[in-house]
Amino acid sequence: MVTFSPTGWAARYKDPEYPNLVVQEAVERFSEDGDALVVDRRYGTLIPARARTGFVGLVECGRMMSVVPAPPGWRVGGQTDDGYAWSDPVVAWLVDETGTGYPLIRDGRHLTMVEDAVSEYTLSGPDDPDPSVKPDTDSDGGDGRSVGEAVQ
């Protein structure tokens, strides 16, 4: 599912091979006539979303404002259901329209939002002495800093 797009909208399509499967694609921009435009990968151009087979409609998603490189030392980590501990460097921050930053990690050859890959994780910054130690929490259960504060 599309979590973010440049416009804050995603086009939904039924997969012709799997009718119960609905896929989403980012709306890159709107035409002067108001058509939602998506990428046609085959021809390398933008086409109206409704022109693609299986078009269902548009749904709102987060609006991506920018992606900025992460300063060295930011990491995310967690534990899999079978107990395997993992830790990956944050390579960039995706910033949405509210100014909130979301950590991006490398997943093979692609960048992935951590929230799309795992449901729970710990974020540690360059000043955290030991990334495996969970930070002290304040009264609301958080660590006293939001991810958005990290990119400002």
N, C-alpha and C positions, 0 to 999 in steps of 0.2 A: 504494500500500500504506500502511496505517496504521502509522506509526512509534511514535506515542505515543497513549495514551488515559488518561482519569482513573482507570481501574481496572487498567491493565496488560494488558487483553485486547481482542481485536478479533474480530468475527464475520466469517466468510468465506461468500461467496455465489457461486454460478455464475450468470452473466448469461444470462437466457433467450434473448436474441437471439444471443449468441455463446457456445455451450456450452464452448468451450475457455478462456474468459476467467473468471478468478476474481477477484472484487473483495472488499475488506475495508471494514468500517465499525466505528468505535470503539464499544466497549461503554461506555456512560455510567455505569451502575451496575448493581447486582444487586437484584432484588426480594426481599421478605421470604421468598418461597418458593424463592429461589436462581436464578431465571431471569435470564439475561443480558439487559439492556435496551438497545435501540438507538433512535435518533430516527426517528420517522415524520414526515417533512417535510411530507407532505400534510395531516396533521391536527394537527401541532404537539404531539405527545405521545410518550411512551416506550412501546414495545411489546416483547414478548419477541422476541429475535433469531430464534428458531426459527419464529416465526409468519410471517416474510417468505419469499416464494417463492425457492427456490434455496438455502436454508440448507445449508451444508456442515458447519460446526462452528466452534469457537473456537480461536484461536491467541494465544499470549502476545506482547506488545509492550512497549515501554517505558512506565513509569507516569509521567505528567505530574503534577508536584506544584504548579507555579505558572508564571506568565509575568510577568516584571518588565520595566519599561521600561529601555532601555539608556541609560546616561549619554551625553551628546553626545561625539562624537569617535571612537567605535568604528566601524570599517569592515572590510568583507571585500572581497577583490579576487582576481583571477585572470586567466587568459588562456584564450580559447576555442581549440579545435583549429585554427582558421584564423588564429590570431595576434592576435585582437582582445583588447586589455586592457580589463578592466572593474573597477569599484569601486562598491560600494553601502554606504550607512550601515546599521549594525545598529540596528534600531528597538526590539528587545526580546530578552530571553533566555528560552528555555524551560528550566525547571529540572526534572530528573528525580528519581526517588527516591533516587539516590546523591548528589545535590547537584551534579551536573555541569550546566553551562549550555551551551546550544546557541544560536548566534546565529540570529535571525530577521531576514529582510529583506523589503522590500515587493516583491511581484510583481504588478504591476497594482493591483488592488483588494484583494489578499489578502496575508497574511503567509505566508512560505515558510521552512522550515528550509533553511539553506544546503546541508547534506548531501543534501537531497532534490533540489536544483537542479543542483549540480555535484559532481564527485568530489574536486577539489583546489582549495584556496583558501588565501589568506593572511589572517590576522587581525591588524589593527593597532589599537592603543589610542590614547587622546587624547595620551599622552606620547610616542608614536613620532614622531620628527621628520619623516619622509617615508614615507608609506604604501607608496610604490613600492619602497622599499628593504627587502629581506628581512632580518629580525632575525638577530643572531648566534645560532648554535646551540650547545647544550651537548653533552655526550658522548652523550646518547641520541638526538640528531638533532632534538630539539624546541627551542622557544625559551625554555625555562625556566619557562614559566607555562602552566597549563592553562586552558581556557576556563572551567572551573568556578571557578577562583580569581578570575576577572574579576567574577563576580557576588556574591562573598562580601564 
